[in-house]
Amino acid sequence: MHPLVTSEHHGLSVSWKNWPTSSLRGVGRAPLAPRRGTDPISVDVVPLVDLGSALRAAQGTDPAAITDVMQKLMSELGGTDVVVYLVDFAQTTLEPLPDRSTHANVAHSEAVATTIAGRAFVDQRPVTAERADGVRVWAPINEGSDRTGVLAATVPEATDEVLSACSELGLFAGYLIATLARSTDLYNLHRRRRSLSLAASMQWDLLPPLVLKTDRAAIAAVLEPAYDVGGDCFDYALNDTALDLAVFDPVGHSIRSALIAALCIGSYRHDRREGHTLEQMHAHLDTVMTREFPDHVFATGQLVRIDLNTGIMSWTNAGHPVPMLVRGGQVVKELECPPTTPWGLGHLIEPAGATTVAVEALEPGDGVLFYTDGVVEAHRPGAEQFGSERLADLIGQHSSNQLEPEEILRHLVRAVIEHQHDRLADDATLVLVQWNGPRPH
């Protein structure tokens, strides 16, 4: 039995004739298991998700009809009362997508921190609860590594096979949403608890997924205030053995800041894809900023490249707060790199100084926390700042609890927001990179 299943019964009696043959082919065929209390030759057959059938069910559908597709696929498992939840931009609430079906209970918003649906989202595994009409299952929805939401349905019994199928459908729903969202605004709109500012809307459209996980590395990021962010941004790319990362903090908190961020991200992506070195990308950012914003507008930030075979991290710093090295569940030091002036101000110094590329040898399991000044400078009027020491203490506390990187950041940003009574005066961005070690031969 699955550890979260509360039902005492494990078998689900299903006749062959009730299932389409496509569900019993290839990956759609479940292992055969003896039915309890019967002749051992008798078996129960529970079809798992057939990828071909799932893709055909989704093909040609309205891009906003993800719930209809999931209802059709869940029905093959005997699932009813299907609800698709998407997490909001602040990652605090799961919002149900509207659909045309009837429900045993009207779907409503679910808090990530205090509900069963939220538990499935946080723990990233199916969670169940007994109901009069069966077992309610909540399974995480992911777009690749990025946590997107939760798929909920009521099934006759929550056997291991059914829970596995629900998990597979959650993965399929994530990839389907990622594809369909390119041609509809509805998924973006249903993730909003309130209106995004124009600057925030521009920022979110710039960003890569908030989470990336592979066998060699993981990245997680969080930005606040999610609905009014106005400048802070980041970007990354995993290309074979190199993991590239950039963090930017443009001056101000406005549409102009968002325009600066767009220029920084655009210049960085262009140069990275052209195969330029960190020094070249760093210098070009200053040149581009000076040319396009000649009135002393600037951005601070860092460019990072990690060799995933060796763990060697090379990085440059443009007047930005230095990152923290997390090892063995605690912050062991702040990394050092002589900074240049912020991008856009290099022309004010004659002669221009050379860009220093700092090098740090990471050990397997090490994490590096990058952040913007809005994190450590957060404070209420007349009160003390959040500070780097408090940040280091908290990341050590949550890292020692062996939480996933995205969960560590969720706790950290919540502490920053609470320190300022839920009213941030500046953008606060955190990016946590973890190197897991080289790929085994």
Number of C-alpha atoms within 10 A of each C-alpha: 13 16 9 13 21 15 16 10 12 16 19 18 12 15 11 13 7 8 15 12 12 16 22 18 15 13 14 19 17 19 12 11 14 14 17 14 7 9 9 10 8 13 19 18 22 27 25 25 30 20 17 14 15 18 13 11 15 20 11 8 13 13 19 19 17 21 21 20 20 24 19 16 20 22 14 17 23 14 24 23 19 27 26 27 29 27 26 22 22 16 19 17 24 27 23 23 20 15 16 8 12 11 12 10 7 9 17 12 15 19 17 20 14 11 13 18 27 23 20 23 28 17 14 18 18 26 25 25 16 16 11 6 12 17 20 22 28 31 30 31 33 24 21 16 18 18 22 28 32 31 29 29 23 25 26 16 27 30 20 15 23 23 24 18 22 30 24 19 24 26 20 21 27 26 17 18 20 16 13 20 15 10 11 13 12 14 18 12 13 19 22 18 17 11 11 17 16 15 20 24 18 19 25 18 9 17 14 15 18 18 21 22 15 12 11 19 23 20 25 24 25 24 26 24 21 22 21 21 29 31 28 32 31 26 22 22 16 15 10 9 14 15 21 20 21 22 25 25 30 25 19 18 19 18 19 16 23 27 17 25 26 20 16 28 21 15 17 23 17 13 17 18 10 10 11 14 12 23 15 13 21 26 17 18 22 22 17 16 24 19 11 12 13 13 11 13 19 22 26 23 27 26 23 19 22 24 18 22 15 15 22 16 21 19 23 26 27 24 17 23 20 20 20 23 22 24 20 13 17 20 23 13 12 16 15 16 21 14 22 22 22 23 28 25 19 21 15 10 9 7 8 11 11 10 19 18 18 16 17 14 13 23 16 16 15 21 26 21 23 21 27 25 20 22 25 18 17 24 23 16 8 6 10 12 18 20 16 16 11 15 19 20 13 19 22 19 15 19 22 14 11 11 12 15 22 22 15 22 25 19 13 20 20 13 18 26 19 13 18 18 11 13 14 21 14 22 23 27 26 24 26 23 24 23 27 19 18 16 12 7 3
